[in-house]
């Protein structure tokens, strides 16, 4: 029988960072001179943004279309994006928790619906070796949200236990059901109420940036 791996799982958007990384990525792709996208590709992103605003496509389709628009140098672009847009948005209270778990030698995983295009750069910045994220396979989107996060973790670890889950959103309820403890990071009041209505308070801790 395979040895069980103890995990501490961190969501990305609204948890490790205090914003939606995909929204930042879209703005970066369109407006930054370092985005490594030509005008045609930028106009295609803008066109899909308009379709989404007009509700002609859903969020999953929108994400897929943006992820299909690949930059010439995605690694360099992701590093620049990380340095200039992601790092300033880090939740320090969440980062401190991450450092505490690192000292204990526990396996830390980022489990996020964000696009794989830049998640690897973020994970490496924090010294995290494991992550699961949304990706394209044969131009089809695997949206790493809800139960899909569990499927991704099982493909990576097979036999695991979640000691703690750090999140801010009810979308992670499937993961919450597997975690020994749930830590809500800077949760919005509406999200906090939804989560507290589903889980026992004794398993939940709330932390906030000052």
Helices and strands as residue ranges (DSSP letters): E 5-10, H 21-31, H 39-53, H 59-68, H 74-81, I 82-86, G 87-89, H 92-104, E 107-115, H 116-125, E 130-137, E 140-142, H 147-157, E 160-167, G 170-172, H 173-176, E 179-185, H 189-198, G 201-203, E 204-207
